[in-house]
Amino acid sequence: MEKGVAIIPQLQQILTGDQLLTSENDKAYYTKGFRVGQGQALAVAIPDSLLQLWQVLKLCVAADKIILMQASNTGVTGGSTPDGNNYDRDVVIVSTRRIKGVQIIDNAQQVIAFPGSTLTELEKALLPHHKEPHSVIGSSCIGASVIGGVCNNSGGSLIRRGPAFTEKSLFAQINNDGSLSLVNHLGVFLGNTPEEMIARLENQDYTTGTAPDWEGKIWADDYAEVIRDVDANSPTRFNGNAQYLHDSSGSAGKVAVFAVRLSTFDKGDRTQTFYIGTNDEQELVGLRRYLLQNLQELPQQAEYIHRNAFDLTVRYSKHVYWAIDRLGPEALPSLMAGKAKWDLRVKKAGFLPLNLVDKVLQGVNNLTPKRVSKRILDYRDQFEHHLMIKTEARHAPELQLLLTSFFAGKSGQFFACDSREEKDAFLVRFGVGGCTVSYCDYMGIDTNQRLMAFDVALRRNDDQWRIVLPAHLQAQVLEDSCCGHFFCFVNHQDYILKPGVDPVTFKHEVLEYLDRRGAKYPAEHNVGHLYSASGEYEQHMRELDPTNSYNPGIGKTSRKKYWR
């Protein structure tokens, strides 16, 4: 602990008061995961420039601290917070949320994004150029960072673009001898020393297209072909896929990423969404195959919600999608941070219910309207399975014709959404991610013990969509929620377990079932502290971080220095 005490005054030399957090109250938001994960940290450092980030890293490396890089803390597998307290060194969380910056380059064909840039901010920066980033909906609704997506190979909901990926980045790596290096693989020349690289990057003092390594892959440009192969006996995308592990991509916090270079995409024209309901899962699986084989142009999105997930969302996550609708997605990180502080204040008061804030939120949710369009609510009453397919308006006639042909003589139905229905449908879909957390918080359920989240990439030729548990496992479930990226066959399944259920045994049996189906997991949320990294993935992490000083223990790997 002597070394731990010593580093605080050193950090204070480069960070101001609100940039260095040491009290439990101030650290609360950063030490607890959005869904799961919680642990202790010596301090939270919040640099507001790339130079400060470099200086903080140098101090942490010199003092032999564990460095836990954190962007927006919106992960769902606990990988961006400490996991318990059994580390062999002090943990310093380094939050990059204040290091904003998006540089539009190459006639807006590409961007360079800084660590704190969110998907929402990138989307707004590209809007005047009629361009958009890799992902524009999904976790962006809760302020997810651009670089966080790359580090996790996040999939997103945009069908044609695949997982977030680039070969081009600038990152700080700890070498085998314990030294810290700034590695420039951006493909632009920035100079020779770390300080020069940072200054030239921040001032955009560089020329694009002239460096020898300018060329390279900056998005998963083969994904459209992958997804159309509906007879393949393997998933479309999954975390740890060796095809998409390169430097920062898939790094899972094992390096500190200063910038990434990414492709941009032409912004689509006016869109049309079709809302589909059915009580027959096989109908839905057949529709996926039929459309992927027959559509001339893939749609933008095909998002699934099960009725249970719909109900939990409009009851317990109404405040989330209402806030997104009224305040915009960029407001949510601040609201979440504020709630974390109030939760801790209530806990310290001692005489109030620990979930008082959640009880107030849910009281409001219970007394206010659902705020969902009537036709969507009618489909909720009629159908178990809900699918929304969004495409450009110019492609809508073809999609409508194929839907009409497919459902002729079948039980499923569909309608073309108006603009309000389209917005409501996707607000509910992306409110689903937090519905089980909101339920657990309201009911006083420990999410680390009783919330089981499965992020599953199914085989492209699988003839099932839902995870069908054996009777003895289903009997252990209190509530469940299922949503997913349907054309990608990526299923997000949450289970809230009944009191007394052994979560370790439950999870083990579910994973055995998924193994029998040839599924891969996790599909897009990173291994975090919930899943075991594959051999290939662990090898990638070991090569990036030979001293195991960045985010040790990720993917259930060793927490010890040098991976001992």
RAFEN-V109911 format. One record per run of one state. SS is the DSSP state (hx for helix, st for strand, lp for the rest). FROM is the first residue (numbers start at 1). LEN is the number of residues. Records with the same first field share a line. If there is no record, write none. Layout:
BEGIN
SS->FROM-LEN + FROM-LEN
END
This chain:
BEGIN
lp->1-1 + 13-4 + 22-2 + 33-5 + 40-3 + 46-4 + 63-3 + 71-13 + 85-6 + 96-6 + 106-4 + 115-3 + 128-3 + 133-6 + 143-2 + 152-17 + 175-5 + 185-9 + 203-20 + 229-13 + 245-1 + 247-2 + 250-6 + 264-1 + 267-4 + 279-2 + 295-6 + 317-1 + 328-1 + 350-6 + 368-6 + 383-2 + 408-5 + 417-2 + 430-2 + 444-3 + 458-13 + 475-2 + 486-4 + 498-5 + 517-3 + 522-13 + 545-5 + 551-3 + 557-4 + 564-1
hx->2-11 + 17-3 + 24-8 + 50-13 + 119-9 + 139-4 + 146-6 + 194-9 + 223-6 + 242-3 + 281-14 + 307-10 + 318-10 + 329-21 + 356-12 + 374-9 + 393-15 + 419-11 + 432-12 + 447-4 + 471-4 + 503-14 + 535-10 + 554-3 + 561-3
st->20-2 + 32-1 + 38-2 + 43-3 + 66-5 + 84-1 + 91-5 + 102-4 + 110-5 + 118-1 + 131-2 + 145-1 + 169-6 + 180-5 + 246-1 + 249-1 + 256-8 + 265-2 + 271-8 + 301-6 + 385-8 + 413-4 + 451-7 + 477-9 + 490-8 + 520-2 + 550-1
END
